[in-house]
């Protein structure tokens, strides 16, 4: 029986952030996007793709990374180059994805949901090294475990751990890439 439903994440996220940050998690029908409050909605929206649980966790991670000024901009004003990147562009993509994917991994562990690092370049002319990228993501997770997780993601992690009755994190909660086959 499937235990992870996007409705759970909407409930957890909105319980954590709707009041303090005027932000809600919203199921989208197409590509994910962040939309600040506007004439269509008086609240900010973290829109995830097609009701996919993993998409919601990834978009929440991006929201948790974005600072106050970025959260006033559509899609946080971030640069994005879609699938089909060359080697240099892929490295730029991975550089900006390390922290969000580290948070996504932490969210997955807190929810008892499988994490898969994403190089997101299936049709590019460059084959990314998934293990190298995941090691970078792992290094960021280990940094936050020792230095402390920033407040917004820490709040969400605590809510996930409470909802899913998961254990507190240890370094062993985040195995090296070779162990994830």
C-alpha positions in Angstrom: 0.0 0.0 0.0 1.4 3.4 -1.0 1.9 5.6 2.1 3.1 8.8 0.4 0.5 11.1 -1.2 1.0 14.6 -2.3 -2.0 15.7 -0.2 0.1 14.9 2.9 2.8 17.2 1.7 0.3 20.0 1.0 -1.1 19.6 4.6 2.4 19.5 6.2 3.8 22.4 4.2 0.8 24.6 4.5 0.7 23.9 8.3 4.3 25.0 8.5 4.4 28.0 6.2 0.9 29.3 5.2 0.6 31.7 8.1 4.1 32.8 8.7 5.2 33.1 5.1 1.9 33.5 3.3 3.0 30.6 1.1 1.1 27.4 0.0 2.1 24.3 -1.8 -0.1 23.7 -4.9 -0.5 20.8 -7.2 0.1 21.8 -10.8 -0.8 20.3 -14.1 2.4 21.0 -15.9 5.9 22.2 -15.2 6.7 23.2 -11.6 7.0 27.0 -10.9 7.1 29.4 -8.0 4.6 32.2 -8.2 4.6 35.1 -5.7 1.3 36.6 -4.6 -0.4 38.5 -7.4 -3.8 39.4 -8.7 -4.7 35.7 -9.2 -3.9 34.7 -5.6 -3.2 36.7 -2.4 -0.6 34.2 -1.3 2.7 32.8 -2.7 2.5 29.4 -4.5 5.0 26.6 -4.7 3.6 24.7 -7.6 4.8 21.2 -8.2 4.3 19.0 -11.3 1.4 16.6 -11.8 0.8 15.7 -8.2 4.2 13.9 -8.0 5.4 13.6 -4.4 9.0 13.8 -5.4 8.4 17.0 -7.5 6.7 18.6 -4.4 9.8 17.8 -2.2 12.1 19.2 -4.8 10.2 22.4 -5.3 9.9 22.9 -1.5 13.7 22.5 -1.3 14.1 25.4 -3.9 11.7 27.5 -1.8 13.7 26.8 1.3 16.9 27.9 -0.4 15.4 31.2 -1.8 16.0 34.3 0.3 13.4 37.0 1.0 14.1 39.0 -2.2 14.1 35.9 -4.4 10.7 34.8 -3.0 9.3 38.1 -4.5 10.2 36.9 -8.1 8.6 34.3 -10.4 10.6 31.1 -10.1 12.8 33.0 -7.7 14.4 34.8 -10.6 16.7 31.8 -11.1 18.5 30.8 -14.3 17.3 27.6 -15.7 18.4 25.8 -18.9 16.3 22.8 -19.7 17.3 19.2 -20.5 19.8 19.0 -23.4 22.7 20.9 -21.8 26.3 20.8 -23.0 29.1 20.0 -20.5 29.7 23.6 -19.3 26.0 24.3 -18.9 25.5 21.0 -17.1 28.2 21.9 -14.6 26.5 25.3 -14.0 23.2 23.4 -13.5 24.7 21.0 -11.0 26.4 23.9 -9.1 23.0 25.5 -8.4 21.3 22.1 -7.7 23.6 20.9 -4.9 21.8 22.6 -2.0 18.2 22.0 -3.2 19.0 18.4 -3.8 20.7 18.0 -0.4 17.5 19.4 1.2 15.4 17.2 -0.9 17.4 14.2 0.3 16.9 15.2 3.9 13.1 15.7 3.3 13.0 12.2 1.7 14.7 10.6 4.6 12.4 12.5 7.1 9.4 11.2 5.2 10.7 7.6 4.6 10.6 8.2 0.8 13.3 7.1 -1.6 15.6 9.8 -2.9 17.2 9.8 -6.3 19.7 12.5 -7.2 18.8 14.1 -10.6 21.3 15.4 -13.1 18.3 16.2 -15.3 20.1 16.0 -18.7 18.6 13.0 -20.5 18.9 14.4 -24.0 22.1 16.5 -23.6 25.3 15.9 -25.6 27.1 15.4 -22.3 26.7 12.4 -19.9 26.8 13.8 -16.4 28.7 11.8 -13.7 25.8 11.0 -11.4 28.1 9.6 -8.6 30.3 12.7 -8.5 27.2 14.9 -8.4 25.6 12.8 -5.6 28.9 13.0 -3.6 28.6 16.8 -3.8 25.0 16.6 -2.6 26.1 14.2 0.2 28.8 16.5 1.3 26.3 19.3 1.6 24.0 17.1 3.7 26.9 16.2 6.0 27.7 19.9 6.3 24.2 20.7 7.4 24.1 17.7 9.8 27.2 19.1 11.6 26.6 22.9 11.2 22.8 22.9 11.5 20.0 23.0 9.0 18.7 26.5 8.2 15.4 27.3 10.0 12.8 26.9 7.2 14.0 23.5 6.1 14.6 22.5 9.7 10.9 23.3 10.4 9.7 21.3 7.5 12.0 18.3 8.4 10.7 18.3 11.9 7.1 18.3 10.6 7.8 15.4 8.2 9.5 13.4 11.0 6.5 13.9 13.2 4.0 13.1 10.5 5.8 10.0 9.3 7.2 8.9 12.7 10.7 8.8 11.4 13.9 8.8 13.5 16.2 11.7 14.0 19.0 12.0 11.4 22.4 10.4 11.7 25.2 10.4 9.1 24.2 6.7 8.4 20.8 8.0 7.3 22.5 9.2 4.1 24.6 6.4 2.6 27.3 7.0 -0.1 26.1 6.7 -3.7 27.6 3.3 -4.3 25.3 2.0 -1.5 22.1 3.3 -3.2 22.0 0.9 -6.2 
